[in-house]
Amino acid sequence: MANTYSVAISYHSDLGWIDYDGDKKTAEVHLANAEGKKLTEDWLQHKHAISVPHETLMDFTEETVDPLADVESFKLALTRLWNNTQVTVDWSRPVDYVKAHPHY
């Protein structure tokens, strides 16, 4: 996984992470909570219409985003993950720590 982007996630009391493989355009969800894992996997498998900001906070256009198309689309789709699944993306949590200690 040379071209991998990883980010920490959490669902209820479970910590986990997602590995996005930019070469294969796939994502692997590592989360002990089966419900949260399925919600995340399902979210990543579908295209989504997302309002994307531009020059100002009032300047948005709706764009169709395929979460697995590339790393930027993956990141953009993750910004809407919580609103749609209640799975939190822990942007600032160190992923290596979560991989070593996938619990609170």
LOTORDO-456514 format. One record per atom (N, C-alpha, C): x, y, z; atom name. Coordinates in pm, 1 decimal. Atoms other than C-alpha are relative to their C-alpha. Layout:
N
+----------+----------+----------+----+
!       xx !       yy !       zz ! at !
+----------+----------+----------+----+
!        X !        Y !        Z ! CA !
...
+----------+----------+----------+----+
//
This chain:
104
+----------+----------+----------+----+
!       xx !       yy !       zz ! at !
+----------+----------+----------+----+
!     82.7 !   -119.4 !      0.0 !  N !
!      0.0 !      0.0 !      0.0 ! CA !
!     87.0 !    125.5 !      0.0 !  C !
!    -90.0 !   -113.7 !      9.3 !  N !
!    246.8 !    260.0 !   -116.2 ! CA !
!    -75.1 !    132.4 !    -12.2 !  C !
!     78.0 !   -121.3 !     22.8 !  N !
!    -19.8 !    512.5 !   -215.6 ! CA !
!   -125.5 !     -3.6 !     87.3 !  C !
!    111.4 !     15.8 !    -93.0 !  N !
!   -236.8 !    487.1 !     96.5 ! CA !
!    -18.6 !    124.4 !     85.1 !  C !
!     37.7 !   -107.9 !    -90.5 !  N !
!   -420.0 !    759.2 !    286.4 ! CA !
!    -85.6 !    -63.5 !    108.4 !  C !
!     73.8 !     56.3 !   -112.5 !  N !
!   -542.5 !    661.6 !    633.0 ! CA !
!    -53.8 !    111.0 !     88.3 !  C !
!     61.5 !    -96.5 !    -90.0 !  N !
!   -777.6 !    845.8 !    866.0 ! CA !
!    -73.3 !    -76.6 !    108.8 !  C !
!     67.3 !     61.9 !   -113.8 !  N !
!   -913.8 !    760.6 !   1210.4 ! CA !
!   -149.9 !     29.9 !     -4.2 !  C !
!    144.2 !    -17.5 !    -11.3 !  N !
!  -1286.4 !    711.2 !   1264.5 ! CA !
!    -45.3 !    -54.2 !    135.6 !  C !
!     58.4 !     58.2 !   -120.6 !  N !
!  -1512.1 !    633.5 !   1558.4 ! CA !
!   -150.6 !    -11.0 !    -18.0 !  C !
!    144.8 !     21.3 !      2.2 !  N !
!  -1863.7 !    503.8 !   1606.5 ! CA !
!    -40.3 !    -49.6 !    137.7 !  C !
!     37.1 !     27.1 !   -139.0 !  N !
!  -2023.6 !    504.9 !   1949.8 ! CA !
!    127.6 !    -11.0 !     83.6 !  C !
!   -118.6 !     10.6 !    -85.9 !  N !
!  -1747.9 !    369.8 !   2178.0 ! CA !
!    114.1 !    -76.1 !    -68.4 !  C !
!   -103.4 !     74.4 !     72.6 !  N !
!  -1536.2 !    204.0 !   1905.6 ! CA !
!     84.1 !     92.3 !    -86.7 !  C !
!    -93.1 !    -71.1 !     86.9 !  N !
!  -1227.9 !    349.1 !   1739.7 ! CA !
!     37.2 !    -88.5 !   -117.5 !  C !
!    -44.6 !     74.6 !    116.1 !  N !
!  -1111.8 !    247.8 !   1395.3 ! CA !
!     66.2 !     93.3 !    -98.7 !  C !
!    -61.7 !    -81.6 !    103.2 !  N !
!   -967.7 !    376.6 !   1072.0 ! CA !
!    -40.9 !    -51.2 !   -137.1 !  C !
!     24.3 !     35.7 !    139.3 !  N !
!  -1009.6 !    373.9 !    696.6 ! CA !
!    132.3 !     16.6 !    -74.2 !  C !
!   -114.9 !     -7.6 !     89.5 !  N !
!   -726.7 !    298.4 !    453.8 ! CA !
!    -52.6 !     16.0 !   -142.1 !  C !
!     36.6 !    -21.3 !    140.4 !  N !
!   -777.7 !    444.4 !    104.9 ! CA !
!    122.4 !    -29.0 !    -85.2 !  C !
!   -108.5 !     37.0 !     91.1 !  N !
!   -559.5 !    285.7 !   -164.3 ! CA !
!    -22.0 !     74.9 !   -130.6 !  C !
!     13.8 !    -83.6 !    119.1 !  N !
!   -513.2 !    543.7 !   -438.7 ! CA !
!     30.6 !    -72.3 !   -129.6 !  C !
!    -31.9 !     75.6 !    121.2 !  N !
!   -367.5 !    292.8 !   -684.4 ! CA !
!   -116.3 !    -90.1 !    -40.4 !  C !
!    110.3 !     92.3 !     27.5 !  N !
!   -653.5 !     43.9 !   -654.2 ! CA !
!   -136.5 !     68.3 !      4.5 !  C !
!    124.6 !    -75.8 !    -18.3 !  N !
!   -917.8 !    309.8 !   -576.9 ! CA !
!   -101.1 !    -79.7 !     84.3 !  C !
!     81.9 !     75.9 !    -93.9 !  N !
!  -1049.2 !    105.9 !   -285.3 ! CA !
!     22.2 !     54.5 !    140.3 !  C !
!    -12.6 !    -39.3 !   -139.9 !  N !
!  -1109.5 !    171.5 !     81.5 ! CA !
!    -29.3 !   -121.4 !     86.7 !  C !
!     20.1 !    107.8 !    -95.2 !  N !
!  -1078.9 !    -73.8 !    368.7 ! CA !
!    -31.3 !     61.3 !    135.1 !  C !
!     46.2 !    -54.3 !   -128.1 !  N !
!  -1274.2 !      6.7 !    684.6 ! CA !
!     36.5 !    -98.0 !    111.1 !  C !
!    -39.5 !     80.0 !   -116.3 !  N !
!  -1127.7 !   -120.7 !   1012.1 ! CA !
!    -74.8 !     57.7 !    120.1 !  C !
!     81.2 !    -46.0 !   -111.6 !  N !
!  -1391.3 !    -83.9 !   1282.9 ! CA !
!    -67.6 !   -122.0 !     61.1 !  C !
!     56.2 !    117.1 !    -67.7 !  N !
!  -1499.0 !   -341.3 !   1542.6 ! CA !
!   -152.5 !      1.2 !     -0.7 !  C !
!    145.0 !    -11.4 !     -1.9 !  N !
!  -1857.4 !   -211.3 !   1543.2 ! CA !
!    -54.3 !    -32.8 !   -139.7 !  C !
!     47.8 !     47.1 !    130.6 !  N !
!  -2029.5 !   -403.2 !   1260.6 ! CA !
!    -95.6 !     99.2 !    -65.9 !  C !
!     95.1 !    -96.4 !     55.5 !  N !
!  -2306.8 !   -145.2 !   1218.6 ! CA !
!     73.7 !    121.0 !    -58.7 !  C !
!    -77.1 !   -114.8 !     46.9 !  N !
!  -2062.8 !    147.7 !   1189.7 ! CA !
!     84.5 !    -33.2 !   -121.7 !  C !
!    -81.5 !     44.0 !    113.7 !  N !
!  -1840.0 !    -49.3 !    953.9 ! CA !
!    -85.5 !     -8.3 !   -126.2 !  C !
!     87.5 !     13.4 !    115.9 !  N !
!  -2131.4 !   -131.8 !    722.3 ! CA !
!    -48.9 !    136.4 !    -49.0 !  C !
!     43.9 !   -134.0 !     38.4 !  N !
!  -2261.9 !    226.3 !    726.8 ! CA !
!    109.5 !     72.5 !    -78.2 !  C !
!   -113.0 !    -65.8 !     66.0 !  N !
!  -1916.6 !    353.6 !    629.7 ! CA !
!     26.8 !    -61.3 !   -136.1 !  C !
!    -24.2 !     67.2 !    128.3 !  N !
!  -1861.9 !     92.7 !    358.8 ! CA !
!   -107.9 !     35.5 !   -101.9 !  C !
!    109.1 !    -35.9 !     91.3 !  N !
!  -2203.6 !    165.1 !    209.9 ! CA !
!     14.0 !    144.3 !    -49.3 !  C !
!    -16.6 !   -141.1 !     37.1 !  N !
!  -2137.9 !    543.1 !    214.0 ! CA !
!    108.7 !     15.8 !   -106.5 !  C !
!   -113.0 !    -13.2 !     92.1 !  N !
!  -1809.0 !    497.4 !     29.4 ! CA !
!    -25.4 !    -65.4 !   -135.8 !  C !
!     27.1 !     71.7 !    124.9 !  N !
!  -1962.0 !    277.0 !   -241.6 ! CA !
!    -91.2 !     74.9 !    -96.6 !  C !
!     94.9 !    -73.5 !     84.4 !  N !
!  -2201.4 !    537.9 !   -379.5 ! CA !
!     45.5 !    143.0 !    -25.5 !  C !
!    -25.7 !   -140.1 !     30.7 !  N !
!  -2168.3 !    874.4 !   -550.6 ! CA !
!    -98.1 !     86.3 !     79.1 !  C !
!     82.1 !    -90.6 !    -80.0 !  N !
!  -2304.5 !   1173.6 !   -358.2 ! CA !
!      1.9 !    140.4 !    -59.0 !  C !
!      8.2 !   -141.1 !     37.8 !  N !
!  -2424.9 !   1521.4 !   -450.8 ! CA !
!     38.0 !     81.2 !    123.6 !  C !
!    -52.9 !    -76.6 !   -112.7 !  N !
!  -2226.0 !   1755.3 !   -226.2 ! CA !
!     14.2 !    145.9 !    -40.4 !  C !
!    -18.3 !   -143.7 !     23.3 !  N !
!  -2241.4 !   2133.8 !   -204.1 ! CA !
!    143.5 !     35.9 !     37.8 !  C !
!   -142.4 !    -28.9 !    -17.8 !  N !
!  -1880.5 !   2242.2 !   -246.3 ! CA !
!     20.9 !    151.1 !      2.2 !  C !
!    -24.5 !   -144.1 !     -6.8 !  N !
!  -1766.4 !   2590.4 !   -133.5 ! CA !
!    110.5 !     42.5 !    -97.4 !  C !
!   -100.7 !    -52.2 !     92.6 !  N !
!  -1561.6 !   2813.5 !   -361.7 ! CA !
!     62.3 !    127.3 !     57.5 !  C !
!    -67.5 !   -123.9 !    -38.1 !  N !
!  -1454.4 !   3179.0 !   -329.4 ! CA !
!    -43.7 !     56.1 !    135.2 !  C !
!     50.7 !    -55.3 !   -125.9 !  N !
!  -1677.2 !   3278.5 !    -36.5 ! CA !
!    -85.2 !   -105.6 !     70.0 !  C !
!     85.4 !     92.0 !    -74.3 !  N !
!  -1890.1 !   3113.5 !    227.9 ! CA !
!   -139.8 !    -10.3 !    -59.4 !  C !
!    131.5 !      0.9 !     64.1 !  N !
!  -2194.4 !   3192.0 !     13.8 ! CA !
!      6.3 !    -54.6 !   -142.6 !  C !
!    -21.8 !     44.1 !    137.7 !  N !
!  -2048.9 !   3055.5 !   -311.0 ! CA !
!     16.0 !   -152.5 !     -4.0 !  C !
!      0.1 !    145.5 !      4.2 !  N !
!  -2144.2 !   2686.5 !   -340.8 ! CA !
!    -52.9 !    -48.8 !   -134.1 !  C !
!     59.3 !     71.1 !    112.9 !  N !
!  -2206.1 !   2455.0 !   -631.5 ! CA !
!    -15.3 !   -145.6 !     40.9 !  C !
!     20.6 !    140.7 !    -29.1 !  N !
!  -2346.3 !   2107.4 !   -611.2 ! CA !
!     79.3 !    -82.1 !   -100.4 !  C !
!    -82.1 !     86.3 !     84.2 !  N !
!  -2102.3 !   1848.3 !   -741.9 ! CA !
!    -25.1 !   -144.8 !     37.5 !  C !
!     11.7 !    142.8 !    -26.1 !  N !
!  -2132.9 !   1473.7 !   -776.8 ! CA !
!    139.2 !    -53.2 !     30.9 !  C !
!   -129.4 !     48.3 !    -47.1 !  N !
!  -1852.4 !   1309.1 !   -581.9 ! CA !
!     -2.8 !   -151.4 !     10.1 !  C !
!    -20.9 !    144.4 !    -12.8 !  N !
!  -1736.6 !    950.9 !   -622.0 ! CA !
!    109.9 !    -18.1 !    104.5 !  C !
!    -97.8 !      6.1 !   -109.3 !  N !
!  -1562.9 !    879.7 !   -286.9 ! CA !
!    127.7 !    -77.5 !    -31.8 !  C !
!   -117.3 !     83.0 !     27.3 !  N !
!  -1324.2 !    622.9 !   -435.4 ! CA !
!     76.4 !     41.8 !   -125.3 !  C !
!    -63.9 !    -43.6 !    124.4 !  N !
!  -1223.5 !    817.6 !   -748.3 ! CA !
!    145.1 !     42.4 !     20.7 !  C !
!   -135.2 !    -47.0 !    -31.1 !  N !
!   -917.1 !    980.1 !   -589.2 ! CA !
!      0.3 !     46.6 !    145.6 !  C !
!    -10.8 !    -32.3 !   -142.6 !  N !
!   -788.3 !   1089.4 !   -249.8 ! CA !
!    -75.0 !    128.2 !     35.7 !  C !
!     72.4 !   -123.5 !    -30.4 !  N !
!   -938.4 !   1440.2 !   -270.9 ! CA !
!   -151.3 !    -23.9 !      3.9 !  C !
!    142.1 !     35.1 !     -3.6 !  N !
!  -1282.3 !   1299.8 !   -352.9 ! CA !
!    -31.8 !    -81.0 !    124.9 !  C !
!     15.2 !     79.6 !   -122.3 !  N !
!  -1238.9 !   1050.7 !    -68.1 ! CA !
!    -11.0 !     91.5 !    121.4 !  C !
!      2.3 !    -93.8 !   -112.9 !  N !
!  -1160.0 !   1331.0 !    176.8 ! CA !
!   -128.3 !     83.3 !     -0.3 !  C !
!    121.3 !    -81.2 !      8.8 !  N !
!  -1451.1 !   1543.3 !     50.7 ! CA !
!   -121.8 !    -80.9 !     43.3 !  C !
!    112.7 !     84.8 !    -39.6 !  N !
!  -1696.3 !   1254.7 !     89.0 ! CA !
!      0.0 !    -23.5 !    151.1 !  C !
!     -7.9 !     22.8 !   -144.4 !  N !
!  -1570.6 !   1196.4 !    444.5 ! CA !
!    -49.1 !    120.3 !     79.9 !  C !
!     49.8 !   -117.4 !    -72.9 !  N !
!  -1667.1 !   1553.4 !    537.6 ! CA !
!   -150.4 !     -7.7 !     22.5 !  C !
!    145.0 !     15.7 !    -14.7 !  N !
!  -2030.7 !   1442.8 !    501.8 ! CA !
!    -36.8 !   -133.5 !     65.5 !  C !
!     25.4 !    133.5 !    -56.2 !  N !
!  -1993.4 !   1097.4 !    660.5 ! CA !
!    -82.8 !      6.4 !    127.3 !  C !
!     68.9 !     -4.4 !   -129.0 !  N !
!  -2108.1 !   1192.6 !   1011.3 ! CA !
!   -147.4 !     37.9 !    -16.3 !  C !
!    139.3 !    -44.2 !     19.1 !  N !
!  -2422.0 !   1374.2 !    893.3 ! CA !
!    -90.1 !   -111.8 !    -50.4 !  C !
!     79.5 !    103.9 !     64.0 !  N !
!  -2534.2 !   1065.7 !    706.9 ! CA !
!      6.8 !   -135.7 !     68.9 !  C !
!    -18.3 !    133.2 !    -60.2 !  N !
!  -2410.1 !    775.4 !    922.6 ! CA !
!     23.3 !      3.4 !    150.8 !  C !
!    -41.2 !    -15.2 !   -141.0 !  N !
!  -2314.4 !    909.9 !   1268.7 ! CA !
!    138.2 !    -59.4 !     27.4 !  C !
!   -139.5 !     42.0 !    -13.8 !  N !
!  -1962.9 !    772.6 !   1205.3 ! CA !
!     84.3 !    126.6 !     -5.9 !  C !
!    -81.9 !   -120.2 !     -9.3 !  N !
!  -1715.9 !   1040.8 !   1311.2 ! CA !
!    135.9 !    -22.2 !    -65.2 !  C !
!   -135.8 !      1.4 !     52.9 !  N !
!  -1400.4 !   1113.4 !   1112.8 ! CA !
!     85.1 !     80.1 !     97.6 !  C !
!    -86.4 !    -62.6 !   -100.4 !  N !
!  -1130.7 !   1190.5 !   1370.2 ! CA !
!    125.3 !     53.8 !    -68.8 !  C !
!   -106.7 !    -55.2 !     83.9 !  N !
!   -915.9 !   1410.4 !   1145.0 ! CA !
!    130.1 !     21.3 !     77.2 !  C !
!   -121.9 !    -34.1 !    -73.5 !  N !
!   -672.0 !   1508.8 !   1420.7 ! CA !
!     53.2 !   -114.9 !     86.3 !  C !
!    -47.3 !    112.6 !    -81.0 !  N !
!   -643.8 !   1169.6 !   1596.8 ! CA !
!    109.0 !    -74.2 !    -78.1 !  C !
!   -107.3 !     71.5 !     70.3 !  N !
!   -311.7 !    999.7 !   1508.9 ! CA !
!    -42.3 !   -142.9 !    -37.2 !  C !
!     44.9 !    130.4 !     48.7 !  N !
!   -397.5 !    696.5 !   1294.9 ! CA !
!     88.3 !   -112.4 !     52.6 !  C !
!    -89.4 !    105.4 !    -49.8 !  N !
!    -89.7 !    501.2 !   1405.7 ! CA !
!    -34.3 !    -38.7 !    143.1 !  C !
!     41.2 !     30.0 !   -136.4 !  N !
!   -206.9 !    530.8 !   1766.4 ! CA !
!   -127.6 !    -85.2 !      0.6 !  C !
!    126.3 !     74.4 !      8.1 !  N !
!   -555.8 !    407.4 !   1674.3 ! CA !
!     25.6 !   -143.4 !    -47.5 !  C !
!    -32.7 !    134.4 !     48.3 !  N !
!   -408.4 !    112.4 !   1483.4 ! CA !
!     59.5 !    -85.8 !    111.1 !  C !
!    -60.4 !     73.3 !   -112.1 !  N !
!   -210.5 !     14.6 !   1793.8 ! CA !
!    -97.6 !    -17.6 !    116.9 !  C !
!     94.2 !      1.4 !   -114.1 !  N !
!   -495.7 !     89.2 !   2039.3 ! CA !
!   -141.0 !     33.5 !    -49.0 !  C !
!    132.4 !    -30.2 !     57.5 !  N !
!   -837.2 !     60.1 !   1864.7 ! CA !
!   -114.4 !     -2.7 !     99.9 !  C !
!    103.4 !    -10.3 !   -103.5 !  N !
!  -1036.1 !    137.7 !   2178.9 ! CA !
!     27.6 !    124.1 !     84.1 !  C !
!    -16.3 !   -115.7 !    -87.6 !  N !
!  -1092.8 !    421.2 !   2423.4 ! CA !
!     64.2 !    -42.8 !    128.4 !  C !
+----------+----------+----------+----+
//
